[in-house]
């Protein structure tokens, strides 16, 4: 339970007023319930003529004792019978009973209703916190995680927290209040019987706790299988073209069926424990009632009975009312471990360490004035496997530096270090002579624009995709950026123009059109530093020509670092750096490298061939 209260302490603080309201309403509900059942005693006495005592009114002085309260209660009832007759008195008592029941159920409903904002609010807060955490985490975190697993934690696990933990909160507020109020009434009616009852309850609690012992582990296993299922679905949707091209539908069906079956088996084990909770609690509750009924009946049949028969029936009614909250506790003892297993999985995201640290006292970054320098930069994704080794490079302002080389030589990794998607393992990068780690990440990235090999677009309008990340962009500015990117013409051919929705990942556009939208987005941002990562390599010749014209306009007045496989696109660069296995092995202008007759010349001749 400590873990449960820690979760509540983290998320329930903004909703204290709802908790207070629930406590008050549940207390009122319990009190009305006890008093409504108290009317059973005079009703039974009237029906069966069990009481021939003549009651005299006793003055209310100070804190009235049990005897005074009971005596005056019976006095008022006897007066009612004497004045209106037994039948009418019975009807009046019944109406009072109905009125008390209306008040009780009204408070019960209100106590549940007042918890709805808390339940929905906590779930919203958890989802928002996880989403915000995901946005703040470095790129390295996602390279080690499956997208489907992250989606499963955001959807299935958070839903399980709502169903298991947050829903149990209502029970954990209401049930202790009911149990305390009911047991207070039981002690008031007969402490002897209540003392005996209390010795039976722990056995019932122990029986229920035995059911939920392994539940957290089982639930964790089930949620992990659900993550595998979601990961499988994500891979299928992302690779649907390849699956169909290689006629691998049957293979994927077999993989998914196996994953889904493993989840079914894990879920079945959890469901069996859940199913056993109710019958076991029902059985234990019935045994408890039977034992107390036997013991209380024995006392009443004896000569020194502590309570009369009608009071004993009232006692048993209240005792039976205690069973409901006790069963709810048993349900919570099943639900909470299940929810804590999901919370544990969500916390793996929430507690993930962000390696990209913000400086304690960040320096002001007002622009880019001189140069970017890599000084002895080394980097590795995993311990012992170096991706970049001793890179030293200067990128002067206004110049274009090109990176070429085989796939896996470290080109993309090198440019990813500039906006601090990753931090260097050794060495450092400076901007105008200052280590980039001294600047706020947001300020640093505001100077940099990216155009990647795969144009990353969102399921939104063309206007919103171009204006993405630029606050308050006007239509005139967006149109101007689109014209520079050679995108305005094809946009206006669309029926809705700039308000056309481009679908998931821009699926309604061609590759060249997507890339021109991506370039227009970079133009609108107007960054002084531009990173081009294979911006034209995935395009056909005609699209490449159009996109290259747009890129030439974009790079003409900016500092550019371009990664390219097609050497024709970077032959006019101010400096070309040839990378091989994480090192710069050659550098110079196109003509110089051709004359050098080294690695660059081999790449050039292969492409010419």
Secondary structure as GFF3:
##gff-version 3
##sequence-region A 1 609
A	DSSP	alpha_helix	2	11	.	.	.	ID=ss1
A	DSSP	three_ten_helix	13	15	.	.	.	ID=ss2
A	DSSP	alpha_helix	16	48	.	.	.	ID=ss3
A	DSSP	alpha_helix	66	84	.	.	.	ID=ss4
A	DSSP	alpha_helix	86	136	.	.	.	ID=ss5
A	DSSP	alpha_helix	139	143	.	.	.	ID=ss6
A	DSSP	alpha_helix	147	152	.	.	.	ID=ss7
A	DSSP	pi_helix	153	157	.	.	.	ID=ss8
A	DSSP	alpha_helix	158	161	.	.	.	ID=ss9
A	DSSP	pi_helix	162	166	.	.	.	ID=ss10
A	DSSP	alpha_helix	167	189	.	.	.	ID=ss11
A	DSSP	alpha_helix	191	211	.	.	.	ID=ss12
A	DSSP	alpha_helix	215	238	.	.	.	ID=ss13
A	DSSP	alpha_helix	240	245	.	.	.	ID=ss14
A	DSSP	alpha_helix	249	301	.	.	.	ID=ss15
A	DSSP	alpha_helix	309	350	.	.	.	ID=ss16
A	DSSP	beta_strand	371	382	.	.	.	ID=ss17
A	DSSP	beta_strand	385	396	.	.	.	ID=ss18
A	DSSP	beta_strand	400	405	.	.	.	ID=ss19
A	DSSP	alpha_helix	411	416	.	.	.	ID=ss20
A	DSSP	beta_strand	426	431	.	.	.	ID=ss21
A	DSSP	beta_strand	434	435	.	.	.	ID=ss22
A	DSSP	three_ten_helix	436	438	.	.	.	ID=ss23
A	DSSP	alpha_helix	441	445	.	.	.	ID=ss24
A	DSSP	beta_strand	448	452	.	.	.	ID=ss25
A	DSSP	alpha_helix	462	466	.	.	.	ID=ss26
A	DSSP	alpha_helix	475	484	.	.	.	ID=ss27
A	DSSP	alpha_helix	488	492	.	.	.	ID=ss28
A	DSSP	three_ten_helix	497	499	.	.	.	ID=ss29
A	DSSP	three_ten_helix	504	506	.	.	.	ID=ss30
A	DSSP	alpha_helix	511	525	.	.	.	ID=ss31
A	DSSP	beta_strand	529	533	.	.	.	ID=ss32
A	DSSP	alpha_helix	541	555	.	.	.	ID=ss33
A	DSSP	beta_strand	559	563	.	.	.	ID=ss34
A	DSSP	three_ten_helix	567	569	.	.	.	ID=ss35
A	DSSP	beta_strand	575	580	.	.	.	ID=ss36
A	DSSP	beta_strand	583	588	.	.	.	ID=ss37
A	DSSP	alpha_helix	590	596	.	.	.	ID=ss38
A	DSSP	alpha_helix	599	608	.	.	.	ID=ss39
###
